[in-house]
Each structure stands twice: as C-alpha cells, then as structure tokens.
Amino acid sequence: LCVIWSVERFGFRKLEEIEKRRAAMRKGAAGENIIAKILEDFPEDFCVINGLTTPFGDLDHVVVGKTGVYVLDTKNWKGVISADCKGELMLNGKPTDKAVIKPLVIRMMNVREKVKTLTNLEPFFKAVLVFPIARIDARWGETGNANCIREDQLWDYIVENKITTNLNAKEIEKLAQAFLALATMDKEFQTARSEERR
C-alpha cells in the first residue's frame, strides 16, 4: 500500500511539472504571436523570420533590414523588469530562475559568426528582449549586450534606428538567405544525429 501511494504521489508530481511546462510554453507562444503580428506591419524592405531553429538554439524572431540585424527573444512576463547590476534581469525585484541575457547574447554571437562566414558581410547585429505586457525599468547598458524593450517600441527601435549603417536590398536578401540556410543546416544536423543513434 505504501509503495502504491509513493508511486501515485511521484506520478502526480511529474504530471504537475509537465502541466506547468505546457502552460509556460503556451504563455510564451502567445507573446511570440503578439510580436509576430507587430512585425508583419514592418516595411517590405525588412525581412522578418519567425520561429527560426539554428544549430545554436531557437530564435523567436529575426529582423533583417536597412538598419541591421535584430535577434528578438520574446518574454511574456508580467510585472516589472529591472537589471540586477550584473547584466541579468530581475522580475518584480527578484532574480529570475535562470539567466536570460547571457544565453541570448551567446546565441546571437554564434549566429552572427556563421552568417558573417556565409555572406562575407558584417552588419550591425543586436540582441533584443521584447516584453509585450511587462513594465521595463532596465535601462540600456544595464543588461550588457542586449536591450530590453516593450512591443510598442519595436518600430522606433528597428525601423527608425538612425545610428546604424544602411544595408541595401541585395545585402538584406543575402543575409535573410543565410539565416534560412542556418535553419537547413540545423535540420541536416538533427537528421545526421538521428541516423547515428540507430
């Protein structure tokens, strides 16, 4: 009887963990959908790629346009976002469960190196955390090589950015193709790994 009770309790705990992960994924997907909708309204000379899987990890959104390349990570957090004085984020005055800034910047840097190799171009690259529903108290520079913005700041931050160099249409197309090639490389890598395991 005690064994059955222990097994049931363990099973219920696992089910709760799975349900929490599913809820977090649904919440994240809702935030990504909000941002994807906003990006749809960007000018036609900006190329937007949503939900890109690369060998270096998933990228929620990539925007390539005349003002550069922006790697966007959407966080559908509620509350107040601030910096912790070490380059990471805090939510409602408390540290987050895991680092957010550093992994995003590492993914962006790895992708940038690969894109640079594929295109022979060195455009402006920026990692950006976008918060559709949170208030942001983290000022630029407090979060290292990534900036935190609200969804209503996307247009000004990307389209109206005046401090970057202008990319022409041919360069934008070349960069967008490189990102799509990265996604293909990841699929080939996953297929090769699956075949190795057999």
VOSE-879290 format. One record per atom (N, C-alpha, C, CB): residue number from 1; atom name; x negated, y negated, z. Coordinates in steps of 0.2 Angstrom, whole numbers. Glycine has a CB too. Layout:
N
PT	NUM	CA	X	Y	Z;
...
//
This chain:
198
PT	1	N	-4	6	0;
PT	1	CA	0	0	0;
PT	1	C	-4	-6	0;
PT	1	CB	5	0	6;
PT	2	N	-10	-6	4;
PT	2	CA	-14	-12	4;
PT	2	C	-18	-13	-2;
PT	2	CB	-19	-11	10;
PT	3	N	-19	-8	-6;
PT	3	CA	-23	-8	-12;
PT	3	C	-18	-11	-17;
PT	3	CB	-25	-1	-14;
PT	4	N	-12	-9	-17;
PT	4	CA	-7	-12	-22;
PT	4	C	-6	-19	-21;
PT	4	CB	0	-8	-21;
PT	5	N	-5	-21	-14;
PT	5	CA	-5	-28	-13;
PT	5	C	-11	-32	-15;
PT	5	CB	-4	-29	-5;
PT	6	N	-17	-30	-14;
PT	6	CA	-23	-33	-16;
PT	6	C	-23	-34	-24;
PT	6	CB	-29	-29	-14;
PT	7	N	-21	-29	-28;
PT	7	CA	-21	-29	-35;
PT	7	C	-16	-34	-37;
PT	7	CB	-20	-22	-38;
PT	8	N	-10	-34	-34;
PT	8	CA	-5	-39	-36;
PT	8	C	-7	-46	-35;
PT	8	CB	2	-37	-33;
PT	9	N	-10	-47	-29;
PT	9	CA	-12	-54	-27;
PT	9	C	-18	-56	-32;
PT	9	CB	-15	-54	-20;
PT	10	N	-22	-51	-34;
PT	10	CA	-28	-53	-39;
PT	10	C	-25	-55	-46;
PT	10	CB	-33	-47	-39;
PT	11	N	-20	-51	-48;
PT	11	CA	-16	-52	-54;
PT	11	C	-13	-58	-54;
PT	11	CB	-11	-46	-55;
PT	12	N	-9	-60	-49;
PT	12	CA	-6	-66	-49;
PT	12	C	-10	-72	-49;
PT	12	CB	-1	-67	-42;
PT	13	N	-16	-72	-46;
PT	13	CA	-21	-77	-46;
PT	13	C	-24	-78	-53;
PT	13	CB	-27	-76	-41;
PT	14	N	-25	-73	-56;
PT	14	CA	-28	-73	-63;
PT	14	C	-22	-76	-68;
PT	14	CB	-29	-66	-66;
PT	15	N	-16	-74	-67;
PT	15	CA	-11	-77	-71;
PT	15	C	-10	-84	-70;
PT	15	CB	-4	-73	-69;
PT	16	N	-11	-87	-64;
PT	16	CA	-10	-94	-62;
PT	16	C	-16	-98	-65;
PT	16	CB	-11	-95	-54;
PT	17	N	-22	-95	-65;
PT	17	CA	-28	-98	-69;
PT	17	C	-27	-98	-76;
PT	17	CB	-34	-94	-67;
PT	18	N	-24	-93	-79;
PT	18	CA	-23	-93	-86;
PT	18	C	-18	-99	-88;
PT	18	CB	-20	-86	-89;
PT	19	N	-12	-99	-84;
PT	19	CA	-7	-104	-85;
PT	19	C	-10	-111	-84;
PT	19	CB	-1	-103	-80;
PT	20	N	-14	-112	-79;
PT	20	CA	-17	-119	-78;
PT	20	C	-22	-121	-84;
PT	20	CB	-22	-119	-72;
PT	21	N	-25	-116	-87;
PT	21	CA	-29	-117	-93;
PT	21	C	-25	-119	-99;
PT	21	CB	-34	-111	-95;
PT	22	N	-20	-115	-100;
PT	22	CA	-15	-116	-105;
PT	22	C	-12	-123	-105;
PT	22	CB	-9	-111	-105;
PT	23	N	-10	-125	-99;
PT	23	CA	-7	-132	-98;
PT	23	C	-12	-137	-99;
PT	23	CB	-5	-133	-90;
PT	24	N	-18	-136	-97;
PT	24	CA	-24	-141	-99;
PT	24	C	-25	-142	-106;
PT	24	CB	-30	-139	-95;
PT	25	N	-24	-136	-110;
PT	25	CA	-25	-136	-117;
PT	25	C	-19	-140	-121;
PT	25	CB	-26	-129	-120;
PT	26	N	-13	-138	-118;
PT	26	CA	-8	-142	-121;
PT	26	C	-8	-149	-120;
PT	26	CB	-1	-139	-118;
PT	27	N	-10	-151	-114;
PT	27	CA	-11	-158	-112;
PT	27	C	-16	-161	-117;
PT	27	CB	-13	-159	-105;
PT	28	N	-22	-158	-118;
PT	28	CA	-27	-160	-122;
PT	28	C	-25	-161	-129;
PT	28	CB	-33	-156	-122;
PT	29	N	-21	-156	-132;
PT	29	CA	-19	-156	-138;
PT	29	C	-14	-162	-140;
PT	29	CB	-15	-150	-140;
PT	30	N	-10	-164	-134;
PT	30	CA	-6	-169	-135;
PT	30	C	-10	-176	-136;
PT	30	CB	-1	-170	-129;
PT	31	N	-15	-177	-132;
PT	31	CA	-19	-183	-133;
PT	31	C	-22	-183	-140;
PT	31	CB	-24	-183	-127;
PT	32	N	-25	-177	-142;
PT	32	CA	-28	-177	-149;
PT	32	C	-23	-179	-154;
PT	32	CB	-31	-170	-150;
PT	33	N	-17	-177	-153;
PT	33	CA	-12	-178	-158;
PT	33	C	-10	-186	-159;
PT	33	CB	-5	-174	-157;
PT	34	N	-10	-189	-153;
PT	34	CA	-9	-196	-152;
PT	34	C	-15	-200	-156;
PT	34	CB	-9	-199	-145;
PT	35	N	-21	-198	-155;
PT	35	CA	-26	-201	-158;
PT	35	C	-26	-200	-166;
PT	35	CB	-33	-199	-155;
PT	36	N	-25	-194	-168;
PT	36	CA	-25	-192	-175;
PT	36	C	-20	-196	-178;
PT	36	CB	-23	-184	-176;
PT	37	N	-14	-197	-175;
PT	37	CA	-9	-202	-178;
PT	37	C	-11	-209	-179;
PT	37	CB	-2	-202	-174;
PT	38	N	-15	-211	-174;
PT	38	CA	-18	-218	-175;
PT	38	C	-23	-218	-181;
PT	38	CB	-21	-220	-168;
PT	39	N	-27	-213	-181;
PT	39	CA	-32	-213	-186;
PT	39	C	-29	-213	-193;
PT	39	CB	-37	-208	-185;
PT	40	N	-23	-210	-194;
PT	40	CA	-20	-209	-200;
PT	40	C	-19	-216	-203;
PT	40	CB	-13	-206	-200;
PT	41	N	-18	-221	-199;
PT	41	CA	-17	-228	-202;
PT	41	C	-23	-232	-203;
PT	41	CB	-13	-232	-197;
PT	42	N	-29	-229	-203;
PT	42	CA	-36	-232	-204;
PT	42	C	-36	-233	-212;
PT	42	CB	-42	-228	-202;
PT	43	N	-40	-238	-214;
PT	43	CA	-40	-240	-221;
PT	43	C	-43	-233	-225;
PT	43	CB	-45	-245	-223;
PT	44	N	-41	-233	-232;
PT	44	CA	-43	-227	-236;
PT	44	C	-50	-226	-236;
PT	44	CB	-39	-228	-242;
PT	45	N	-54	-232	-236;
PT	45	CA	-61	-231	-236;
PT	45	C	-65	-228	-230;
PT	45	CB	-65	-237	-238;
PT	46	N	-60	-226	-225;
PT	46	CA	-63	-222	-219;
PT	46	C	-61	-215	-220;
PT	46	CB	-60	-226	-212;
PT	47	N	-65	-211	-219;
PT	47	CA	-64	-204	-219;
PT	47	C	-63	-201	-212;
PT	47	CB	-69	-200	-223;
PT	48	N	-57	-198	-211;
PT	48	CA	-56	-195	-204;
PT	48	C	-55	-188	-204;
PT	48	CB	-49	-198	-201;
PT	49	N	-59	-184	-200;
PT	49	CA	-59	-177	-200;
PT	49	C	-57	-175	-193;
PT	49	CB	-66	-174	-201;
PT	50	N	-51	-172	-192;
PT	50	CA	-49	-170	-185;
PT	50	C	-50	-162	-184;
PT	50	CB	-41	-171	-185;
PT	51	N	-52	-161	-178;
PT	51	CA	-52	-154	-176;
PT	51	C	-58	-150	-179;
PT	51	CB	-46	-150	-176;
PT	52	N	-64	-153	-179;
PT	52	CA	-70	-150	-183;
PT	52	C	-74	-146	-178;
PT	52	CB	-74	-156	-185;
PT	53	N	-75	-139	-180;
PT	53	CA	-79	-135	-177;
PT	53	C	-85	-134	-180;
PT	53	CB	-75	-127	-176;
PT	54	N	-91	-135	-176;
PT	54	CA	-98	-135	-179;
PT	54	C	-102	-130	-175;
PT	54	CB	-101	-142	-178;
PT	55	N	-108	-128	-177;
PT	55	CA	-112	-124	-173;
PT	55	C	-114	-127	-166;
PT	55	CB	-118	-122	-177;
PT	56	N	-113	-133	-165;
PT	56	CA	-115	-137	-159;
PT	56	C	-109	-138	-155;
PT	56	CB	-118	-143	-161;
PT	57	N	-103	-136	-157;
PT	57	CA	-97	-137	-152;
PT	57	C	-92	-140	-156;
PT	57	CB	-99	-140	-146;
PT	58	N	-86	-140	-153;
PT	58	CA	-80	-144	-156;
PT	58	C	-80	-151	-156;
PT	58	CB	-73	-141	-153;
PT	59	N	-78	-154	-161;
PT	59	CA	-77	-162	-161;
PT	59	C	-70	-163	-162;
PT	59	CB	-82	-165	-167;
PT	60	N	-67	-167	-158;
PT	60	CA	-60	-169	-158;
PT	60	C	-58	-172	-165;
PT	60	CB	-57	-173	-152;
PT	61	N	-62	-178	-166;
PT	61	CA	-61	-182	-172;
PT	61	C	-68	-185	-174;
PT	61	CB	-56	-188	-171;
PT	62	N	-69	-185	-181;
PT	62	CA	-75	-188	-183;
PT	62	C	-72	-194	-188;
PT	62	CB	-80	-183	-187;
PT	63	N	-75	-200	-188;
PT	63	CA	-73	-205	-192;
PT	63	C	-79	-208	-196;
PT	63	CB	-69	-211	-188;
PT	64	N	-79	-207	-202;
PT	64	CA	-84	-210	-206;
PT	64	C	-82	-215	-211;
PT	64	CB	-88	-204	-211;
PT	65	N	-85	-221	-210;
PT	65	CA	-83	-227	-214;
PT	65	C	-88	-232	-215;
PT	65	CB	-77	-230	-210;
PT	66	N	-87	-238	-218;
PT	66	CA	-92	-243	-219;
PT	66	C	-96	-245	-213;
PT	66	CB	-89	-249	-222;
PT	67	N	-93	-244	-207;
PT	67	CA	-96	-247	-201;
PT	67	C	-100	-241	-197;
PT	67	CB	-91	-249	-196;
PT	68	N	-100	-235	-200;
PT	68	CA	-104	-230	-197;
PT	68	C	-100	-223	-196;
PT	68	CB	-107	-232	-191;
PT	69	N	-103	-219	-192;
PT	69	CA	-100	-213	-190;
PT	69	C	-98	-213	-182;
PT	69	CB	-105	-207	-192;
PT	70	N	-92	-211	-181;
PT	70	CA	-90	-211	-174;
PT	70	C	-87	-204	-172;
PT	70	CB	-84	-216	-173;
PT	71	N	-90	-201	-167;
PT	71	CA	-88	-194	-165;
PT	71	C	-84	-196	-159;
PT	71	CB	-94	-190	-163;
PT	72	N	-77	-194	-159;
PT	72	CA	-72	-196	-154;
PT	72	C	-70	-189	-150;
PT	72	CB	-66	-199	-157;
PT	73	N	-71	-190	-144;
PT	73	CA	-68	-185	-139;
PT	73	C	-62	-188	-135;
PT	73	CB	-74	-182	-134;
PT	74	N	-56	-185	-136;
PT	74	CA	-50	-187	-133;
PT	74	C	-49	-184	-126;
PT	74	CB	-44	-186	-137;
PT	75	N	-48	-188	-121;
PT	75	CA	-46	-186	-115;
PT	75	C	-40	-188	-113;
PT	75	CB	-52	-188	-109;
PT	76	N	-35	-184	-112;
PT	76	CA	-28	-186	-110;
PT	76	C	-27	-186	-102;
PT	76	CB	-23	-181	-113;
PT	77	N	-32	-190	-99;
PT	77	CA	-32	-191	-92;
PT	77	C	-27	-196	-90;
PT	77	CB	-39	-192	-89;
PT	78	N	-24	-195	-84;
PT	78	CA	-20	-201	-81;
PT	78	C	-24	-204	-75;
PT	78	CB	-13	-198	-78;
PT	79	N	-23	-210	-74;
PT	79	CA	-27	-213	-69;
PT	79	C	-32	-219	-71;
PT	79	CB	-30	-208	-64;
PT	80	N	-37	-220	-67;
PT	80	CA	-42	-225	-68;
PT	80	C	-49	-221	-69;
PT	80	CB	-42	-230	-62;
PT	81	N	-52	-223	-75;
PT	81	CA	-58	-220	-77;
PT	81	C	-63	-225	-75;
PT	81	CB	-58	-219	-85;
PT	82	N	-68	-223	-71;
PT	82	CA	-74	-228	-70;
PT	82	C	-80	-224	-70;
PT	82	CB	-73	-230	-62;
PT	83	N	-86	-227	-70;
PT	83	CA	-93	-224	-70;
PT	83	C	-95	-223	-63;
PT	83	CB	-98	-229	-74;
PT	84	N	-100	-217	-63;
PT	84	CA	-102	-215	-56;
PT	84	C	-109	-218	-55;
PT	84	CB	-102	-208	-56;
PT	85	N	-112	-223	-59;
PT	85	CA	-118	-226	-58;
PT	85	C	-124	-221	-60;
PT	85	CB	-120	-228	-51;
PT	86	N	-122	-215	-63;
PT	86	CA	-127	-210	-65;
PT	86	C	-126	-209	-73;
PT	86	CB	-127	-204	-61;
PT	87	N	-121	-212	-76;
PT	87	CA	-120	-211	-83;
PT	87	C	-114	-206	-84;
PT	87	CB	-126	-209	-86;
PT	88	N	-111	-204	-79;
PT	88	CA	-105	-200	-80;
PT	88	C	-98	-203	-77;
PT	88	CB	-106	-193	-75;
PT	89	N	-93	-200	-78;
PT	89	CA	-86	-203	-77;
PT	89	C	-84	-201	-70;
PT	89	CB	-82	-201	-82;
PT	90	N	-79	-205	-67;
PT	90	CA	-75	-203	-61;
PT	90	C	-68	-204	-63;
PT	90	CB	-78	-208	-55;
PT	91	N	-64	-200	-60;
PT	91	CA	-57	-201	-61;
PT	91	C	-53	-203	-55;
PT	91	CB	-54	-195	-65;
PT	92	N	-50	-208	-55;
PT	92	CA	-47	-211	-48;
PT	92	C	-52	-211	-43;
PT	92	CB	-41	-206	-47;
PT	93	N	-58	-213	-44;
PT	93	CA	-63	-214	-39;
PT	93	C	-67	-208	-37;
PT	93	CB	-60	-217	-33;
PT	94	N	-65	-202	-40;
PT	94	CA	-68	-196	-38;
PT	94	C	-72	-193	-44;
PT	94	CB	-63	-191	-36;
PT	95	N	-78	-189	-43;
PT	95	CA	-81	-186	-48;
PT	95	C	-77	-181	-52;
PT	95	CB	-88	-183	-46;
PT	96	N	-78	-180	-58;
PT	96	CA	-74	-175	-62;
PT	96	C	-77	-168	-61;
PT	96	CB	-74	-177	-70;
PT	97	N	-73	-163	-63;
PT	97	CA	-75	-156	-61;
PT	97	C	-82	-154	-65;
PT	97	CB	-70	-151	-64;
PT	98	N	-82	-157	-71;
PT	98	CA	-89	-156	-75;
PT	98	C	-91	-162	-79;
PT	98	CB	-88	-150	-80;
PT	99	N	-97	-162	-81;
PT	99	CA	-99	-168	-84;
PT	99	C	-96	-169	-91;
PT	99	CB	-107	-167	-86;
PT	100	N	-95	-175	-93;
PT	100	CA	-91	-176	-99;
PT	100	C	-95	-180	-104;
PT	100	CB	-85	-180	-98;
PT	101	N	-99	-185	-102;
PT	101	CA	-103	-189	-106;
PT	101	C	-109	-185	-109;
PT	101	CB	-106	-195	-102;
PT	102	N	-113	-182	-105;
PT	102	CA	-119	-179	-107;
PT	102	C	-117	-173	-113;
PT	102	CB	-123	-176	-101;
PT	103	N	-113	-169	-112;
PT	103	CA	-111	-164	-117;
PT	103	C	-109	-167	-123;
PT	103	CB	-106	-159	-114;
PT	104	N	-105	-172	-123;
PT	104	CA	-103	-176	-129;
PT	104	C	-109	-179	-133;
PT	104	CB	-98	-181	-128;
PT	105	N	-113	-182	-129;
PT	105	CA	-119	-185	-132;
PT	105	C	-124	-180	-135;
PT	105	CB	-123	-190	-127;
PT	106	N	-125	-174	-132;
PT	106	CA	-129	-169	-135;
PT	106	C	-126	-166	-141;
PT	106	CB	-130	-163	-129;
PT	107	N	-119	-165	-141;
PT	107	CA	-116	-163	-147;
PT	107	C	-117	-168	-153;
PT	107	CB	-108	-161	-146;
PT	108	N	-116	-174	-151;
PT	108	CA	-117	-179	-156;
PT	108	C	-124	-179	-159;
PT	108	CB	-114	-186	-154;
PT	109	N	-129	-179	-155;
PT	109	CA	-136	-180	-157;
PT	109	C	-137	-174	-161;
PT	109	CB	-140	-180	-151;
PT	110	N	-135	-168	-159;
PT	110	CA	-137	-162	-163;
PT	110	C	-133	-162	-170;
PT	110	CB	-134	-155	-160;
PT	111	N	-127	-164	-170;
PT	111	CA	-124	-165	-177;
PT	111	C	-127	-171	-181;
PT	111	CB	-116	-167	-175;
PT	112	N	-129	-176	-178;
PT	112	CA	-132	-181	-181;
PT	112	C	-139	-179	-185;
PT	112	CB	-134	-187	-177;
PT	113	N	-143	-175	-181;
PT	113	CA	-149	-172	-184;
PT	113	C	-147	-168	-190;
PT	113	CB	-153	-168	-179;
PT	114	N	-142	-164	-190;
PT	114	CA	-140	-159	-195;
PT	114	C	-138	-163	-201;
PT	114	CB	-135	-154	-193;
PT	115	N	-133	-168	-200;
PT	115	CA	-131	-172	-205;
PT	115	C	-136	-176	-209;
PT	115	CB	-125	-177	-202;
PT	116	N	-141	-179	-205;
PT	116	CA	-147	-183	-207;
PT	116	C	-151	-178	-212;
PT	116	CB	-151	-185	-202;
PT	117	N	-152	-172	-210;
PT	117	CA	-155	-167	-214;
PT	117	C	-151	-166	-221;
PT	117	CB	-157	-161	-211;
PT	118	N	-145	-165	-220;
PT	118	CA	-141	-163	-226;
PT	118	C	-140	-169	-231;
PT	118	CB	-134	-161	-224;
PT	119	N	-140	-175	-228;
PT	119	CA	-138	-181	-233;
PT	119	C	-144	-186	-234;
PT	119	CB	-133	-185	-229;
PT	120	N	-150	-185	-230;
PT	120	CA	-155	-190	-231;
PT	120	C	-153	-197	-229;
PT	120	CB	-158	-189	-238;
PT	121	N	-148	-198	-225;
PT	121	CA	-145	-204	-223;
PT	121	C	-146	-205	-216;
PT	121	CB	-138	-205	-225;
PT	122	N	-147	-211	-213;
PT	122	CA	-147	-212	-206;
PT	122	C	-142	-218	-204;
PT	122	CB	-154	-214	-204;
PT	123	N	-136	-216	-204;
PT	123	CA	-131	-221	-202;
PT	123	C	-130	-222	-195;
PT	123	CB	-124	-220	-205;
PT	124	N	-127	-228	-193;
PT	124	CA	-125	-229	-186;
PT	124	C	-121	-223	-184;
PT	124	CB	-122	-236	-185;
PT	125	N	-123	-220	-178;
PT	125	CA	-118	-214	-175;
PT	125	C	-117	-217	-168;
PT	125	CB	-122	-208	-175;
PT	126	N	-111	-215	-166;
PT	126	CA	-109	-217	-159;
PT	126	C	-104	-212	-156;
PT	126	CB	-105	-224	-159;
PT	127	N	-105	-210	-150;
PT	127	CA	-101	-205	-147;
PT	127	C	-96	-209	-143;
PT	127	CB	-105	-200	-142;
PT	128	N	-89	-208	-143;
PT	128	CA	-84	-212	-140;
PT	128	C	-79	-207	-137;
PT	128	CB	-81	-216	-146;
PT	129	N	-78	-209	-131;
PT	129	CA	-72	-206	-127;
PT	129	C	-66	-210	-127;
PT	129	CB	-74	-204	-119;
PT	130	N	-60	-207	-130;
PT	130	CA	-54	-211	-131;
PT	130	C	-49	-208	-126;
PT	130	CB	-52	-210	-138;
PT	131	N	-46	-213	-122;
PT	131	CA	-41	-211	-117;
PT	131	C	-34	-214	-119;
PT	131	CB	-43	-214	-110;
PT	132	N	-30	-210	-121;
PT	132	CA	-23	-213	-123;
PT	132	C	-19	-216	-118;
PT	132	CB	-19	-207	-127;
PT	133	N	-20	-213	-111;
PT	133	CA	-15	-215	-106;
PT	133	C	-18	-218	-100;
PT	133	CB	-10	-210	-105;
PT	134	N	-25	-218	-99;
PT	134	CA	-28	-220	-93;
PT	134	C	-30	-227	-94;
PT	134	CB	-35	-215	-92;
PT	135	N	-32	-230	-88;
PT	135	CA	-34	-237	-87;
PT	135	C	-42	-236	-87;
PT	135	CB	-32	-241	-81;
PT	136	N	-46	-240	-90;
PT	136	CA	-53	-239	-91;
PT	136	C	-56	-245	-87;
PT	136	CB	-55	-239	-98;
PT	137	N	-60	-243	-82;
PT	137	CA	-64	-248	-78;
PT	137	C	-71	-247	-80;
PT	137	CB	-63	-247	-71;
PT	138	N	-73	-242	-83;
PT	138	CA	-80	-241	-85;
PT	138	C	-82	-245	-91;
PT	138	CB	-81	-233	-87;
PT	139	N	-87	-250	-89;
PT	139	CA	-89	-255	-94;
PT	139	C	-94	-252	-99;
PT	139	CB	-92	-261	-91;
PT	140	N	-95	-254	-105;
PT	140	CA	-100	-252	-109;
PT	140	C	-107	-253	-106;
PT	140	CB	-100	-256	-116;
PT	141	N	-111	-247	-107;
PT	141	CA	-118	-247	-104;
PT	141	C	-118	-243	-98;
PT	141	CB	-120	-254	-103;
PT	142	N	-112	-243	-94;
PT	142	CA	-112	-239	-88;
PT	142	C	-112	-231	-89;
PT	142	CB	-106	-241	-84;
PT	143	N	-110	-230	-95;
PT	143	CA	-109	-222	-97;
PT	143	C	-114	-220	-102;
PT	143	CB	-102	-221	-100;
PT	144	N	-120	-223	-102;
PT	144	CA	-126	-221	-106;
PT	144	C	-124	-222	-114;
PT	144	CB	-127	-214	-105;
PT	145	N	-125	-217	-118;
PT	145	CA	-125	-217	-125;
PT	145	C	-118	-216	-128;
PT	145	CB	-129	-212	-128;
PT	146	N	-113	-216	-123;
PT	146	CA	-106	-215	-126;
PT	146	C	-102	-221	-123;
PT	146	CB	-103	-208	-123;
PT	147	N	-97	-223	-126;
PT	147	CA	-92	-228	-124;
PT	147	C	-85	-226	-123;
PT	147	CB	-92	-234	-129;
PT	148	N	-82	-229	-118;
PT	148	CA	-75	-227	-116;
PT	148	C	-70	-232	-119;
PT	148	CB	-74	-225	-109;
PT	149	N	-65	-230	-122;
PT	149	CA	-60	-235	-125;
PT	149	C	-53	-232	-124;
PT	149	CB	-62	-237	-132;
PT	150	N	-48	-237	-125;
PT	150	CA	-41	-235	-125;
PT	150	C	-40	-234	-132;
PT	150	CB	-37	-240	-121;
PT	151	N	-34	-230	-133;
PT	151	CA	-32	-229	-140;
PT	151	C	-30	-236	-144;
PT	151	CB	-26	-224	-140;
PT	152	N	-28	-241	-140;
PT	152	CA	-26	-247	-144;
PT	152	C	-33	-251	-146;
PT	152	CB	-22	-251	-139;
PT	153	N	-38	-249	-144;
PT	153	CA	-45	-252	-146;
PT	153	C	-48	-249	-152;
PT	153	CB	-49	-252	-140;
PT	154	N	-46	-243	-154;
PT	154	CA	-49	-239	-159;
PT	154	C	-50	-244	-166;
PT	154	CB	-45	-233	-161;
PT	155	N	-45	-247	-168;
PT	155	CA	-46	-251	-174;
PT	155	C	-51	-256	-173;
PT	155	CB	-39	-254	-176;
PT	156	N	-51	-260	-168;
PT	156	CA	-56	-265	-167;
PT	156	C	-63	-262	-166;
PT	156	CB	-55	-270	-161;
PT	157	N	-63	-257	-163;
PT	157	CA	-70	-254	-161;
PT	157	C	-73	-251	-167;
PT	157	CB	-69	-248	-156;
PT	158	N	-69	-248	-172;
PT	158	CA	-72	-244	-178;
PT	158	C	-71	-248	-184;
PT	158	CB	-68	-238	-178;
PT	159	N	-65	-250	-186;
PT	159	CA	-64	-254	-192;
PT	159	C	-67	-261	-192;
PT	159	CB	-57	-254	-194;
PT	160	N	-66	-264	-187;
PT	160	CA	-68	-271	-187;
PT	160	C	-75	-272	-184;
PT	160	CB	-64	-275	-182;
PT	161	N	-79	-267	-183;
PT	161	CA	-86	-267	-180;
PT	161	C	-90	-271	-184;
PT	161	CB	-89	-260	-179;
PT	162	N	-93	-276	-182;
PT	162	CA	-97	-281	-186;
PT	162	C	-105	-280	-184;
PT	162	CB	-95	-288	-184;
PT	163	N	-107	-276	-180;
PT	163	CA	-114	-275	-178;
PT	163	C	-117	-270	-181;
PT	163	CB	-114	-274	-170;
PT	164	N	-114	-266	-186;
PT	164	CA	-117	-260	-189;
PT	164	C	-118	-262	-196;
PT	164	CB	-113	-254	-188;
PT	165	N	-122	-258	-199;
PT	165	CA	-124	-259	-207;
PT	165	C	-118	-256	-211;
PT	165	CB	-130	-256	-209;
PT	166	N	-117	-259	-216;
PT	166	CA	-112	-256	-221;
PT	166	C	-114	-250	-225;
PT	166	CB	-109	-262	-226;
PT	167	N	-109	-245	-225;
PT	167	CA	-110	-239	-229;
PT	167	C	-106	-240	-235;
PT	167	CB	-109	-233	-225;
PT	168	N	-109	-238	-241;
PT	168	CA	-105	-239	-247;
PT	168	C	-100	-232	-248;
PT	168	CB	-109	-240	-253;
PT	169	N	-96	-232	-253;
PT	169	CA	-91	-227	-254;
PT	169	C	-95	-220	-255;
PT	169	CB	-87	-228	-260;
PT	170	N	-100	-221	-259;
PT	170	CA	-104	-214	-261;
PT	170	C	-107	-211	-254;
PT	170	CB	-110	-216	-266;
PT	171	N	-110	-216	-250;
PT	171	CA	-113	-213	-244;
PT	171	C	-108	-211	-239;
PT	171	CB	-117	-219	-240;
PT	172	N	-102	-214	-239;
PT	172	CA	-97	-211	-235;
PT	172	C	-94	-204	-237;
PT	172	CB	-90	-216	-235;
PT	173	N	-94	-203	-243;
PT	173	CA	-92	-197	-246;
PT	173	C	-97	-192	-245;
PT	173	CB	-91	-197	-254;
PT	174	N	-103	-193	-245;
PT	174	CA	-109	-189	-244;
PT	174	C	-109	-187	-237;
PT	174	CB	-116	-192	-246;
PT	175	N	-108	-191	-232;
PT	175	CA	-108	-190	-225;
PT	175	C	-102	-185	-223;
PT	175	CB	-108	-196	-221;
PT	176	N	-96	-187	-226;
PT	176	CA	-90	-183	-225;
PT	176	C	-91	-176	-227;
PT	176	CB	-84	-186	-228;
PT	177	N	-94	-175	-233;
PT	177	CA	-95	-168	-236;
PT	177	C	-100	-165	-231;
PT	177	CB	-98	-169	-243;
PT	178	N	-105	-168	-228;
PT	178	CA	-110	-165	-224;
PT	178	C	-106	-162	-218;
PT	178	CB	-115	-170	-222;
PT	179	N	-101	-166	-215;
PT	179	CA	-98	-164	-209;
PT	179	C	-94	-157	-211;
PT	179	CB	-93	-169	-207;
PT	180	N	-91	-157	-217;
PT	180	CA	-87	-152	-219;
PT	180	C	-91	-146	-220;
PT	180	CB	-83	-153	-225;
PT	181	N	-98	-147	-222;
PT	181	CA	-102	-141	-223;
PT	181	C	-104	-139	-216;
PT	181	CB	-109	-144	-227;
PT	182	N	-105	-143	-211;
PT	182	CA	-106	-140	-205;
PT	182	C	-101	-135	-202;
PT	182	CB	-107	-146	-200;
PT	183	N	-95	-137	-204;
PT	183	CA	-89	-133	-202;
PT	183	C	-90	-126	-205;
PT	183	CB	-82	-136	-203;
PT	184	N	-92	-126	-212;
PT	184	CA	-93	-120	-215;
PT	184	C	-98	-116	-213;
PT	184	CB	-94	-121	-223;
PT	185	N	-104	-119	-211;
PT	185	CA	-109	-116	-208;
PT	185	C	-107	-112	-201;
PT	185	CB	-115	-121	-206;
PT	186	N	-103	-116	-197;
PT	186	CA	-101	-113	-191;
PT	186	C	-97	-106	-192;
PT	186	CB	-97	-118	-187;
PT	187	N	-92	-106	-197;
PT	187	CA	-88	-100	-199;
PT	187	C	-93	-95	-201;
PT	187	CB	-83	-102	-205;
PT	188	N	-98	-96	-206;
PT	188	CA	-103	-91	-208;
PT	188	C	-107	-88	-202;
PT	188	CB	-108	-94	-213;
PT	189	N	-109	-93	-197;
PT	189	CA	-112	-91	-192;
PT	189	C	-108	-86	-187;
PT	189	CB	-115	-97	-187;
PT	190	N	-102	-88	-186;
PT	190	CA	-97	-83	-182;
PT	190	C	-96	-77	-186;
PT	190	CB	-91	-87	-181;
PT	191	N	-95	-77	-192;
PT	191	CA	-94	-70	-196;
PT	191	C	-100	-66	-195;
PT	191	CB	-93	-72	-203;
PT	192	N	-106	-69	-196;
PT	192	CA	-113	-65	-196;
PT	192	C	-113	-62	-189;
PT	192	CB	-119	-69	-197;
PT	193	N	-112	-66	-183;
PT	193	CA	-112	-63	-177;
PT	193	C	-107	-58	-176;
PT	193	CB	-111	-69	-172;
PT	194	N	-101	-58	-178;
PT	194	CA	-96	-53	-178;
PT	194	C	-99	-46	-181;
PT	194	CB	-89	-55	-181;
PT	195	N	-102	-47	-187;
PT	195	CA	-104	-41	-190;
PT	195	C	-110	-38	-187;
PT	195	CB	-106	-43	-197;
PT	196	N	-114	-42	-184;
PT	196	CA	-120	-39	-180;
PT	196	C	-117	-35	-174;
PT	196	CB	-124	-45	-177;
PT	197	N	-112	-37	-171;
PT	197	CA	-109	-33	-165;
PT	197	C	-106	-27	-167;
PT	197	CB	-104	-38	-161;
PT	198	N	-105	-26	-173;
PT	198	CA	-101	-19	-175;
PT	198	C	-106	-14	-175;
PT	198	CB	-98	-20	-182;
//
